């Protein structure tokens, strides 16, 4: 029942799909890890019977007081004496035998014993306290971390890597320094952090040591590649990114250190530590995620400075991570031309200590003045493209209208029954997830297996039924995506869904939540017998969640019943006007029925709160890949199409030269719809 040591990763409430390592092909064949073992049981959010948030900080404190357990209230954790360590292990550096070495997360209740490295859930801790600990303790608390499946690969690569300064060829040393930007990083710094160089792969090797330096847990390889006039970097982690929880630089941290600087890249930590002498740590997954399992290692610091990068995405990630660590002790280095990444700042001769002194506090009072906001306003004006959000790679027309996908917004998506709403929104979300946006799917209408099959087909851009030999290849790549699923199906309570989303945002830094669809969650609400009032309440809850958590929520809503020959409008969304009023973006999947085959689909953006641009663009469904972004091959031309009056307009077989004006517009991608707004105008 007890969870395992830090080396073994216990079953969690929500786990990503595992898969192939990032940059795996960067390793030489003789050093590349072996094929990953196939797993068919996918871990997802637990169902309704197992609450996601079973305990609160107040309940934890009451339980500890009730059982006479002393505790210390920390920033993000509660510290208590560990019942899993021997009395000789409980002594700290001052000789105190009441060392509070067990950390309990205030949000999830999970604990970590820093002495024995045991971890578990809140239920595990209760069981040990209430008399079951003595019997369950023996044999379950291991003295050392268990070997994981990649340990042989880790040691083989580590033994073949050599210190960079020991390379016999000085030209190779100079080339490596230039490629990785290490011209001003000294050999003493590389030696202090135990950085090595793997010659066959031309990669830097960063080790992951167990707490206390007792053993080698994993590696990160950073390969530099020439790309045009610049250099691109490719990372490979062993074990996989989802299990790689290395705070690079942790063995160098002293228990007396009260300040630390967090970076997103190991090279930045080298530059900062060398230039300022301050303790530095590198987050294992950069700006993507800060796993809660690492929070106990950051409890001792009274001041934490985030210097994650030089773009707006790094700035947003720093603000998100600061909320986990208590914003009152966190400070953020604002990206700018005079405040680039630490390694670049070192190479450009900047004073890194002076830049750290300009770090802004992450916590603000409820009322602020423009003086406190002027720097953020300047940042948005200076980074217009980054403020617009992440651009879709599969839908360039959507970028033209919406400009990008932004955090903290609510998008309402609707369309006729059978028009392909779920298929489109799955590709819409998959596009963003493939670019690193942590995505949580709540599919209440279709099963997760069917949804995953559709998304895998879209990811592979082709059906896998006829090429099962390629299934493992695509499945391994698909498992590496930061994609998570809720196991809810059918009608659910909105409170349960919101609790699950809150848990996912805290644990996995979810940035995009897809709810398909709203009508399936309206069965358990007891607010009123009026379904319209119930829907308004749910929409308001999702709006508040998106704003409070700086997380984008895409909400699928069925339209009210309309005639088949009429196009949907914003007013066609089921319910009152609250859904369209609360939404930042309103997307409508239009389906223009044809006589001889499937309808002609196009996407209408009827609301865009960011800059007001609205418009429409055509979509072509590819049945082979289940996508709307990849035009189908050898598509047969349709001969007839209904016009608005119901008559049939014939299309000459001679092609574009003899085409009627209406059909020529459709072939060229311009949808004839007099009711739609002009794409060149802005909404009022």
C-alpha positions as CSV (number, residue, x, y, z in Angstrom):
1,X,0.0,0.0,0.0
2,X,2.9,2.3,0.8
3,X,4.1,4.1,-2.3
4,X,7.5,3.3,-3.6
5,X,10.7,5.3,-3.4
6,X,11.5,8.2,-5.6
7,X,13.0,5.8,-8.1
8,X,9.7,4.0,-8.7
9,X,6.9,6.1,-10.0
10,X,3.6,5.0,-8.4
11,X,0.2,5.1,-10.2
12,X,-1.0,8.7,-10.2
13,X,-4.5,10.0,-10.6
14,X,-3.6,11.5,-14.0
15,X,-0.7,10.4,-16.2
16,X,0.3,11.3,-19.7
17,X,0.5,8.8,-22.5
18,X,4.0,7.5,-22.4
19,X,6.1,7.1,-25.5
20,X,9.3,7.7,-27.4
21,X,11.9,10.1,-26.1
22,X,12.2,13.5,-27.5
23,X,15.1,13.7,-29.9
24,X,15.7,9.9,-29.7
25,X,17.0,9.7,-33.2
26,X,19.8,12.0,-32.2
27,X,21.7,9.2,-30.5
28,X,24.0,6.9,-32.5
29,X,22.6,3.5,-33.1
30,X,25.0,1.8,-30.7
31,X,24.0,4.2,-27.9
32,X,20.3,4.6,-28.6
33,X,18.0,3.1,-25.9
34,X,16.2,-0.1,-26.9
35,X,12.6,-0.1,-28.0
36,X,10.1,0.9,-25.4
37,X,7.9,-1.8,-24.0
38,X,4.3,-1.6,-25.2
39,X,1.7,-0.8,-22.7
40,X,-2.0,-1.2,-23.4
41,X,-3.4,0.1,-20.1
42,X,-3.5,3.9,-20.3
43,X,-3.7,5.8,-17.0
44,X,-6.2,8.6,-17.0
45,X,-8.1,10.7,-14.6
46,X,-9.9,8.5,-12.1
47,X,-13.6,8.2,-12.4
48,X,-16.3,9.8,-10.3
49,X,-16.1,7.0,-7.6
50,X,-12.5,8.1,-6.7
51,X,-12.5,11.9,-5.8
52,X,-9.7,13.8,-7.4
53,X,-9.3,16.2,-4.4
54,X,-10.0,14.1,-1.3
55,X,-8.4,16.5,1.2
56,X,-7.8,20.1,1.9
57,X,-5.1,21.9,3.8
58,X,-7.6,22.6,6.6
59,X,-8.5,19.0,6.9
60,X,-4.8,18.0,6.9
61,X,-4.1,20.3,9.8
62,X,-7.1,19.1,11.8
63,X,-6.1,15.5,11.3
64,X,-2.5,16.2,12.5
65,X,-3.8,18.1,15.6
66,X,-6.3,15.4,16.4
67,X,-3.5,12.7,16.4
68,X,-1.0,14.9,18.3
69,X,1.4,15.1,15.4
70,X,3.5,18.4,15.4
71,X,3.8,20.2,12.1
72,X,5.3,23.3,10.6
73,X,3.3,25.3,8.0
74,X,5.4,25.9,4.9
75,X,4.9,27.7,1.6
76,X,3.3,24.8,-0.3
77,X,3.8,21.9,2.1
78,X,3.3,21.0,5.7
79,X,6.3,19.5,7.4
80,X,6.0,16.7,10.0
81,X,8.3,14.2,11.7
82,X,8.8,11.2,9.5
83,X,7.5,7.9,10.9
84,X,9.4,6.0,8.2
85,X,12.9,6.9,9.1
86,X,15.1,5.4,11.9
87,X,15.9,7.6,14.9
88,X,19.5,7.8,13.8
89,X,18.3,9.2,10.4
90,X,16.2,11.9,12.0
91,X,19.1,13.9,13.3
92,X,19.8,17.0,11.2
93,X,23.0,18.9,11.0
94,X,22.4,20.6,14.4
95,X,21.8,17.2,16.1
96,X,18.1,17.8,16.6
97,X,16.2,14.5,16.7
98,X,12.8,16.0,15.9
99,X,13.7,16.9,12.4
100,X,10.6,17.6,10.3
101,X,11.7,15.6,7.3
102,X,8.3,14.5,5.8
103,X,6.6,17.0,3.5
104,X,2.8,16.9,2.8
105,X,1.5,18.8,-0.2
106,X,-1.3,21.2,0.9
107,X,-3.2,20.7,-2.3
108,X,-3.1,17.0,-3.1
109,X,-2.1,15.5,0.3
110,X,0.7,13.5,-1.2
111,X,3.8,13.3,0.9
112,X,7.6,12.8,0.5
113,X,10.0,11.7,3.2
114,X,13.3,13.4,2.5
115,X,15.2,11.0,4.7
116,X,14.0,7.6,3.4
117,X,12.8,8.9,0.0
118,X,9.4,7.2,0.6
119,X,6.4,8.9,-1.0
120,X,2.7,8.1,-1.1
121,X,-0.9,9.5,-1.0
122,X,-2.7,11.0,1.9
123,X,-4.6,7.7,2.5
124,X,-1.2,6.0,2.8
125,X,-0.1,8.4,5.5
126,X,-3.4,8.0,7.4
127,X,-3.1,4.2,7.3
128,X,0.4,4.4,8.8
129,X,-0.8,6.7,11.6
130,X,-3.9,4.8,12.5
131,X,-2.2,1.5,13.4
132,X,-1.7,-0.1,10.0
133,X,1.8,1.4,9.6
134,X,3.6,-1.0,11.8
135,X,2.4,-4.1,9.9
136,X,2.7,-2.5,6.5
137,X,6.0,-0.8,7.2
138,X,8.2,-3.8,7.0
139,X,9.3,-4.8,3.5
140,X,7.6,-1.8,1.9
141,X,10.1,0.9,2.8
142,X,13.1,0.1,0.7
143,X,16.6,1.3,1.7
144,X,17.5,2.3,-1.9
145,X,15.9,3.3,-5.1
146,X,14.9,0.3,-7.3
147,X,16.6,-0.1,-10.6
148,X,14.6,1.2,-13.5
149,X,14.5,-0.3,-16.9
150,X,16.9,2.2,-18.5
151,X,19.7,2.0,-15.8
152,X,22.0,0.0,-18.1
153,X,21.6,2.5,-20.9
154,X,22.3,5.4,-18.5
155,X,25.5,3.9,-17.2
156,X,26.7,2.9,-20.7
157,X,26.3,6.4,-22.0
158,X,27.7,8.0,-18.9
159,X,30.8,5.9,-19.0
160,X,31.4,6.7,-22.6
161,X,31.0,10.4,-22.1
162,X,34.1,12.3,-21.1
163,X,34.7,15.8,-19.6
164,X,34.8,18.4,-22.3
165,X,38.2,19.8,-21.2
166,X,39.8,16.3,-21.5
167,X,39.2,16.0,-25.2
168,X,42.5,15.5,-27.0
169,X,41.5,17.5,-30.1
170,X,41.4,21.2,-29.2
171,X,39.6,22.0,-32.4
172,X,36.8,19.8,-31.3
173,X,36.7,21.5,-27.9
174,X,36.5,24.9,-29.6
175,X,33.8,23.7,-31.9
176,X,31.7,22.4,-29.0
177,X,32.2,25.6,-27.1
178,X,31.0,27.6,-30.1
179,X,28.0,25.3,-30.8
180,X,26.7,25.3,-27.3
181,X,27.7,28.9,-26.4
182,X,30.2,27.9,-23.7
183,X,33.0,30.2,-24.8
184,X,32.7,32.1,-21.4
185,X,31.8,29.1,-19.2
186,X,34.9,27.9,-17.4
187,X,36.0,24.3,-17.0
188,X,35.6,24.6,-13.2
189,X,31.9,25.3,-13.7
190,X,31.5,22.3,-16.0
191,X,33.3,20.2,-13.5
192,X,31.3,21.4,-10.5
193,X,28.1,20.4,-12.2
194,X,29.6,17.1,-13.6
195,X,28.8,18.0,-17.2
196,X,30.3,15.6,-19.8
197,X,30.5,15.4,-23.6
198,X,29.4,12.4,-25.7
199,X,31.6,12.5,-28.8
200,X,29.7,10.0,-31.0
201,X,26.5,12.0,-30.6
202,X,28.2,15.4,-30.3
203,X,26.0,16.1,-27.3
204,X,26.4,17.5,-23.8
205,X,25.4,15.1,-21.0
206,X,23.8,16.4,-17.9
207,X,23.5,13.8,-15.0
208,X,20.6,13.2,-12.7
209,X,21.9,12.2,-9.3
210,X,19.8,10.8,-6.4
211,X,19.3,13.2,-3.5
212,X,22.6,13.1,-1.6
213,X,24.5,12.0,-4.7
214,X,24.0,8.3,-3.8
215,X,23.5,7.1,-7.4
216,X,22.9,8.0,-11.0
217,X,19.2,8.1,-11.8
218,X,19.1,9.4,-15.4
219,X,20.6,11.6,-18.1
220,X,19.7,14.5,-20.4
221,X,21.5,14.8,-23.7
222,X,21.6,18.1,-25.5
223,X,22.6,17.9,-29.2
224,X,23.4,21.0,-31.2
225,X,22.6,21.0,-34.9
226,X,23.5,23.6,-37.5
227,X,20.4,25.0,-39.1
228,X,21.0,27.6,-41.7
229,X,22.9,30.4,-40.1
230,X,21.9,29.4,-36.6
231,X,22.0,26.5,-34.2
232,X,19.1,24.4,-33.1
233,X,19.1,22.1,-30.0
234,X,17.5,18.8,-29.5
235,X,17.0,17.2,-26.1
236,X,16.9,13.5,-25.1
237,X,16.0,12.4,-21.6
238,X,16.6,9.0,-20.0
239,X,14.2,8.0,-18.6
240,X,11.3,9.4,-20.7
241,X,10.3,13.0,-20.1
242,X,7.2,12.0,-18.0
243,X,9.5,10.2,-15.6
244,X,12.5,12.6,-15.7
245,X,12.2,14.6,-12.5
246,X,15.7,16.0,-12.2
247,X,16.3,19.4,-10.6
248,X,19.7,19.9,-12.2
249,X,22.1,21.4,-9.7
250,X,20.3,20.0,-6.6
251,X,23.4,18.1,-5.2
252,X,25.1,21.5,-5.0
253,X,22.4,23.1,-2.8
254,X,23.2,23.6,0.9
255,X,20.6,23.3,3.6
256,X,21.5,26.9,4.6
257,X,20.7,28.4,1.2
258,X,17.8,30.7,1.4
259,X,17.7,32.0,-2.3
260,X,17.6,30.1,-5.5
261,X,17.3,31.0,-9.2
262,X,15.2,28.6,-11.4
263,X,15.9,28.3,-15.1
264,X,14.5,26.3,-17.9
265,X,17.8,25.2,-19.4
266,X,20.9,23.6,-17.9
267,X,23.3,25.9,-19.8
268,X,21.5,28.9,-18.2
269,X,22.1,27.5,-14.8
270,X,25.9,27.1,-15.5
271,X,26.1,30.7,-16.6
272,X,24.1,32.1,-13.6
273,X,26.0,30.1,-11.0
274,X,29.4,31.1,-12.5
275,X,28.5,34.8,-12.8
276,X,26.6,35.3,-9.6
277,X,27.6,32.5,-7.3
278,X,23.9,32.0,-6.4
279,X,22.4,28.5,-6.2
280,X,20.7,27.6,-9.4
281,X,18.3,24.8,-10.4
282,X,17.0,23.8,-13.8
283,X,13.4,22.6,-14.2
284,X,13.3,19.1,-15.7
285,X,10.7,20.0,-18.4
286,X,11.5,23.6,-19.0
287,X,8.5,25.9,-19.3
288,X,6.2,23.0,-19.9
289,X,5.5,21.7,-16.4
290,X,6.5,22.0,-12.8
291,X,5.7,18.6,-11.2
292,X,4.3,18.9,-7.7
293,X,6.6,16.1,-6.6
294,X,9.5,18.6,-6.8
295,X,7.9,21.2,-4.5
296,X,9.4,19.7,-1.2
297,X,12.9,20.4,-2.5
298,X,12.0,24.1,-2.9
299,X,10.5,24.6,0.5
300,X,13.7,25.8,2.3
301,X,14.0,28.9,0.1
302,X,12.7,32.2,1.2
303,X,13.3,33.9,-2.2
304,X,12.8,32.1,-5.5
305,X,13.7,34.0,-8.8
306,X,12.4,32.7,-12.1
307,X,14.5,33.4,-15.1
308,X,13.1,31.0,-17.6
309,X,13.7,32.6,-21.0
310,X,13.5,35.6,-23.2
311,X,10.0,35.2,-24.7
312,X,6.4,35.8,-23.5
313,X,5.7,32.1,-23.1
314,X,8.5,31.8,-20.5
315,X,7.0,34.8,-18.7
316,X,3.6,33.2,-18.6
317,X,5.0,29.9,-17.4
318,X,6.9,31.7,-14.6
319,X,3.7,33.4,-13.3
320,X,1.9,30.0,-13.4
321,X,4.7,28.2,-11.5
322,X,4.9,31.0,-8.9
323,X,1.3,30.2,-7.9
324,X,2.4,26.7,-6.9
325,X,5.3,28.0,-4.8
326,X,3.5,30.8,-3.0
327,X,3.8,34.0,-5.0
328,X,4.8,36.1,-2.0
329,X,8.3,34.6,-2.1
330,X,8.7,34.5,-5.9
331,X,10.2,37.1,-8.3
332,X,10.2,37.1,-12.1
333,X,12.9,38.4,-14.5
334,X,11.0,40.1,-17.3
335,X,12.1,39.1,-20.8
336,X,13.5,41.8,-22.9
337,X,16.4,42.8,-25.2
338,X,18.5,43.9,-22.3
339,X,17.4,40.9,-20.2
340,X,17.9,37.9,-22.5
341,X,18.5,34.3,-21.4
342,X,21.3,34.0,-18.7
343,X,23.7,32.2,-21.1
344,X,23.2,34.9,-23.8
345,X,23.5,37.6,-21.2
346,X,26.8,36.2,-20.1
347,X,28.1,36.0,-23.6
348,X,27.0,39.6,-24.3
349,X,28.9,40.8,-21.2
350,X,25.8,41.8,-19.2
351,X,25.8,42.0,-15.4
352,X,23.7,39.1,-14.4
353,X,23.6,40.1,-10.7
354,X,22.2,43.5,-11.7
355,X,19.5,41.8,-13.9
356,X,18.5,39.6,-10.9
357,X,18.0,42.7,-8.8
358,X,15.4,44.0,-11.2
359,X,13.2,40.9,-10.8
360,X,9.6,41.8,-10.2
361,X,7.5,40.4,-7.4
362,X,5.0,37.8,-8.6
363,X,2.5,38.8,-6.0
364,X,0.4,42.0,-6.2
365,X,-2.3,43.5,-4.1
366,X,-5.9,43.6,-5.3
367,X,-5.6,47.2,-6.4
368,X,-2.7,48.3,-8.5
369,X,-1.8,51.5,-10.3
370,X,-0.7,52.0,-13.9
371,X,2.9,52.5,-12.6
372,X,2.9,48.8,-11.6
373,X,1.3,47.8,-15.0
374,X,3.3,50.0,-17.4
375,X,6.1,47.4,-17.8
376,X,3.6,44.7,-18.6
377,X,1.8,47.0,-21.1
378,X,5.2,47.7,-22.7
379,X,5.9,44.0,-22.9
380,X,2.7,43.4,-24.8
381,X,3.3,46.2,-27.2
382,X,6.9,45.0,-27.8
383,X,5.8,41.4,-28.4
384,X,2.7,41.7,-30.5
385,X,3.0,38.3,-32.2
386,X,3.7,36.5,-28.9
387,X,0.8,38.2,-27.2
388,X,-1.5,37.0,-30.0
389,X,-0.8,33.4,-28.8
390,X,0.4,30.2,-30.3
391,X,-0.4,29.8,-34.0
392,X,-1.9,26.7,-35.5
393,X,0.3,24.8,-37.9
394,X,-2.6,23.0,-39.6
395,X,-5.1,25.9,-40.0
396,X,-3.3,29.0,-41.4
397,X,-6.7,30.6,-42.1
398,X,-7.6,30.4,-38.4
399,X,-4.4,32.2,-37.6
400,X,-5.4,34.9,-40.1
401,X,-8.6,35.6,-38.2
402,X,-8.0,34.6,-34.5
403,X,-4.2,35.4,-34.7
404,X,-3.5,32.6,-32.3
405,X,-4.4,30.4,-29.3
406,X,-4.3,32.4,-26.0
407,X,-4.4,31.4,-22.4
408,X,-7.2,32.5,-20.1
409,X,-9.8,32.6,-22.9
410,X,-13.1,30.8,-23.4
411,X,-14.0,29.5,-26.8
412,X,-17.5,28.3,-27.7
413,X,-17.7,25.9,-30.6
414,X,-21.0,24.8,-32.2
415,X,-22.2,23.2,-35.4
416,X,-25.1,21.1,-36.8
417,X,-25.5,17.5,-35.7
418,X,-23.4,15.1,-37.7
419,X,-21.3,17.9,-39.2
420,X,-18.0,16.7,-37.6
421,X,-17.7,18.9,-34.5
422,X,-15.8,16.3,-32.5
423,X,-13.6,15.3,-35.4
424,X,-12.7,19.0,-36.1
425,X,-12.1,20.0,-32.5
426,X,-9.9,16.9,-31.9
427,X,-7.6,18.0,-34.8
428,X,-7.8,21.6,-33.6
429,X,-6.6,20.5,-30.1
430,X,-4.1,18.0,-31.5
431,X,-2.4,20.7,-33.5
432,X,-1.8,22.7,-30.3
433,X,-0.8,19.7,-28.3
434,X,1.8,18.7,-30.9
435,X,3.4,22.1,-30.2
436,X,3.7,21.5,-26.5
437,X,0.4,22.8,-25.2
438,X,-0.6,20.6,-22.2
439,X,-4.1,19.5,-23.1
440,X,-6.9,17.9,-21.0
441,X,-9.8,16.3,-22.9
442,X,-13.2,15.8,-21.4
443,X,-15.2,13.7,-23.8
444,X,-18.6,13.1,-22.4
445,X,-20.3,12.0,-25.6
446,X,-17.9,9.4,-27.1
447,X,-15.5,7.0,-25.3
448,X,-11.8,7.8,-24.8
449,X,-10.8,4.8,-26.9
450,X,-12.8,6.0,-29.9
451,X,-11.5,9.6,-29.4
452,X,-7.9,8.4,-29.1
453,X,-8.3,6.3,-32.2
454,X,-9.5,9.4,-34.2
455,X,-6.7,11.6,-32.9
456,X,-4.1,8.9,-33.6
457,X,-5.3,8.6,-37.2
458,X,-5.1,12.4,-37.5
459,X,-1.7,12.4,-35.9
460,X,-0.4,9.8,-38.4
461,X,-2.3,11.5,-41.3
462,X,-3.6,8.2,-42.5
463,X,-5.5,5.1,-41.5
464,X,-3.5,2.5,-39.7
465,X,-6.0,-0.4,-40.3
466,X,-4.2,-1.4,-43.4
467,X,-0.7,-0.8,-42.0
468,X,-0.7,-2.3,-38.5
469,X,3.1,-2.8,-38.8
470,X,3.4,1.0,-38.3
471,X,1.1,1.1,-35.3
472,X,3.8,0.9,-32.7
473,X,5.8,3.7,-34.4
474,X,3.0,6.1,-34.4
475,X,1.6,5.0,-31.0
476,X,5.0,5.6,-29.4
477,X,5.2,9.1,-30.8
478,X,1.6,9.8,-29.9
479,X,2.3,8.8,-26.3
480,X,4.9,11.5,-25.9
481,X,2.3,14.3,-26.4
482,X,1.3,16.2,-23.2
483,X,-2.2,14.8,-23.7
484,X,-4.6,13.7,-20.8
485,X,-8.1,12.3,-20.7
486,X,-10.8,12.5,-18.1
487,X,-12.7,9.2,-17.7
488,X,-16.1,10.8,-17.3
489,X,-18.8,9.7,-19.8
490,X,-22.3,10.9,-19.9
491,X,-24.0,13.3,-17.5
492,X,-21.7,14.6,-14.7
493,X,-21.8,17.1,-12.0
494,X,-20.2,20.4,-12.9
495,X,-18.5,20.5,-9.4
496,X,-16.8,17.2,-10.0
497,X,-15.6,18.2,-13.5
498,X,-14.2,21.5,-12.1
499,X,-12.4,19.8,-9.3
500,X,-10.8,17.4,-11.8
501,X,-9.7,20.3,-14.0
502,X,-8.3,22.1,-11.0
503,X,-6.3,19.1,-10.0
504,X,-5.0,18.7,-13.6
505,X,-3.9,22.4,-13.7
506,X,-2.0,22.1,-10.4
507,X,-0.3,18.7,-11.1
508,X,0.3,18.9,-14.9
509,X,0.1,22.6,-15.7
510,X,-2.7,22.1,-18.1
511,X,-3.1,25.1,-20.5
512,X,-6.0,23.9,-22.7
513,X,-9.2,22.1,-21.6
514,X,-11.6,20.7,-24.1
515,X,-15.2,20.0,-23.0
516,X,-17.3,18.0,-25.4
517,X,-20.0,18.8,-24.7
518,X,-22.0,21.1,-22.3
519,X,-25.4,19.4,-22.7
520,X,-24.1,16.2,-21.2
521,X,-23.3,17.9,-17.9
522,X,-26.7,19.4,-17.3
523,X,-28.4,16.4,-15.8
524,X,-27.2,16.5,-12.2
525,X,-27.6,20.2,-11.5
526,X,-30.2,20.9,-8.8
527,X,-30.1,24.7,-9.1
528,X,-33.4,25.0,-11.0
529,X,-35.7,23.1,-13.2
530,X,-35.0,25.6,-15.9
531,X,-32.3,24.2,-18.2
532,X,-31.5,27.6,-19.5
533,X,-30.6,28.8,-16.0
534,X,-28.6,25.7,-15.4
535,X,-26.6,26.2,-18.6
536,X,-25.9,29.8,-17.8
537,X,-24.5,28.8,-14.4
538,X,-22.2,26.2,-16.0
539,X,-21.0,28.6,-18.6
540,X,-20.2,31.2,-15.9
541,X,-18.2,28.5,-13.9
542,X,-16.1,27.7,-17.0
543,X,-15.5,31.4,-17.6
544,X,-14.3,31.9,-14.1
545,X,-12.1,28.8,-14.3
546,X,-10.4,30.0,-17.5
547,X,-9.7,33.5,-16.0
548,X,-8.6,32.3,-12.5
549,X,-6.3,29.6,-13.8
550,X,-5.0,31.4,-17.0
551,X,-6.2,28.3,-18.9
552,X,-7.9,28.2,-22.3
553,X,-11.2,26.4,-22.2
554,X,-12.9,25.2,-25.4
555,X,-16.5,24.4,-24.8
556,X,-18.6,22.5,-27.4
557,X,-22.3,23.4,-27.3
558,X,-25.0,21.9,-29.5
559,X,-27.1,24.5,-31.4
560,X,-30.8,24.8,-31.0
561,X,-33.0,23.1,-33.7
562,X,-32.8,25.0,-37.0
563,X,-34.0,24.3,-40.5
564,X,-31.4,22.4,-42.5
565,X,-31.4,25.0,-45.3
566,X,-30.5,27.8,-42.8
567,X,-27.0,28.6,-41.7
568,X,-26.2,28.8,-38.0
569,X,-25.6,32.2,-36.4
570,X,-24.3,33.2,-33.0
571,X,-27.9,33.3,-31.8
572,X,-28.3,29.7,-32.8
573,X,-26.3,28.5,-29.8
574,X,-28.5,26.6,-27.4
575,X,-29.6,28.5,-24.4
576,X,-29.6,32.2,-23.6
577,X,-27.2,34.8,-24.9
578,X,-24.9,34.2,-21.9
579,X,-22.7,31.6,-23.7
580,X,-21.8,34.0,-26.5
581,X,-21.5,37.0,-24.2
582,X,-19.0,35.2,-21.8
583,X,-17.0,33.6,-24.7
584,X,-13.9,35.3,-26.1
585,X,-14.2,33.4,-29.3
586,X,-17.2,31.9,-31.1
587,X,-16.6,29.3,-33.8
588,X,-19.4,27.8,-35.9
589,X,-18.9,24.8,-38.2
590,X,-21.2,25.4,-41.1
591,X,-22.4,22.5,-43.3
592,X,-23.8,23.4,-46.6
593,X,-25.8,20.5,-47.9
594,X,-25.1,19.2,-51.4
595,X,-27.3,17.1,-53.6
596,X,-24.8,14.4,-54.8
597,X,-22.7,13.9,-51.7
598,X,-21.5,15.2,-48.3
599,X,-22.0,18.8,-47.5
600,X,-19.5,21.6,-48.1
601,X,-18.1,22.6,-44.7
602,X,-16.6,25.8,-43.7
603,X,-15.6,27.4,-40.4
604,X,-17.1,30.7,-39.3
605,X,-15.5,32.9,-36.7
606,X,-18.4,35.1,-35.5
607,X,-16.7,36.6,-32.4
608,X,-13.1,37.5,-31.7
609,X,-12.6,39.6,-28.5
610,X,-8.8,39.8,-29.0
611,X,-8.9,42.2,-32.1
612,X,-12.4,41.9,-33.5
613,X,-11.5,40.2,-36.8
614,X,-14.2,37.8,-37.9
615,X,-14.7,35.8,-41.1
616,X,-15.1,32.4,-42.7
617,X,-12.8,29.9,-44.5
618,X,-13.6,26.6,-46.3
619,X,-12.8,23.1,-44.9
620,X,-12.4,19.9,-46.8
621,X,-12.8,16.6,-45.0
622,X,-10.2,13.9,-45.7
623,X,-11.9,10.6,-44.9
624,X,-8.6,8.7,-45.1
625,X,-6.8,10.8,-42.4
626,X,-10.0,12.1,-40.6
627,X,-8.7,15.6,-41.0
628,X,-10.0,19.0,-42.2
629,X,-6.5,20.4,-42.8
630,X,-5.2,17.9,-45.4
631,X,-7.0,18.1,-48.8
632,X,-8.2,14.7,-50.0
633,X,-6.4,13.2,-53.0
634,X,-8.2,12.6,-56.3
635,X,-11.3,14.1,-55.0
636,X,-14.3,13.7,-57.4
637,X,-15.9,17.0,-58.4
638,X,-19.5,17.4,-57.4
639,X,-21.8,18.3,-60.3
640,X,-24.7,20.0,-58.5
641,X,-25.2,22.2,-55.5
642,X,-28.2,23.7,-53.9
643,X,-28.5,27.5,-53.9
644,X,-30.2,29.5,-51.2
645,X,-33.6,29.2,-52.9
646,X,-33.5,25.4,-53.2
647,X,-32.8,25.3,-57.0
648,X,-30.0,23.3,-58.4
649,X,-27.2,25.2,-60.2
650,X,-25.4,23.0,-62.8
651,X,-21.6,23.1,-63.1
652,X,-20.2,22.8,-66.6
653,X,-17.7,20.0,-67.1
654,X,-15.2,22.3,-68.8
655,X,-13.7,23.3,-65.4
656,X,-13.1,26.8,-64.1
657,X,-13.6,28.6,-67.4
658,X,-17.2,27.6,-67.7
659,X,-18.1,27.5,-64.1
660,X,-21.0,29.6,-62.8
661,X,-20.1,32.4,-60.4
662,X,-21.5,30.5,-57.5
663,X,-19.6,27.4,-58.1
664,X,-16.4,29.2,-59.0
665,X,-16.5,30.9,-55.5
666,X,-16.8,27.5,-53.8
667,X,-13.9,26.0,-55.8
668,X,-11.7,29.0,-55.0
669,X,-12.5,28.7,-51.3
670,X,-14.9,31.7,-51.2
671,X,-18.2,30.5,-49.6
672,X,-21.3,32.3,-51.0
673,X,-23.1,33.3,-47.9
674,X,-24.8,36.7,-48.0
675,X,-25.6,36.5,-44.2
676,X,-21.9,36.2,-43.2
677,X,-19.9,39.3,-42.2
678,X,-17.3,40.7,-44.4
679,X,-13.9,39.3,-43.5
680,X,-12.2,42.6,-44.2
681,X,-14.2,44.4,-41.6
682,X,-14.0,44.4,-37.8
683,X,-16.9,43.4,-35.6
684,X,-18.4,46.3,-33.7
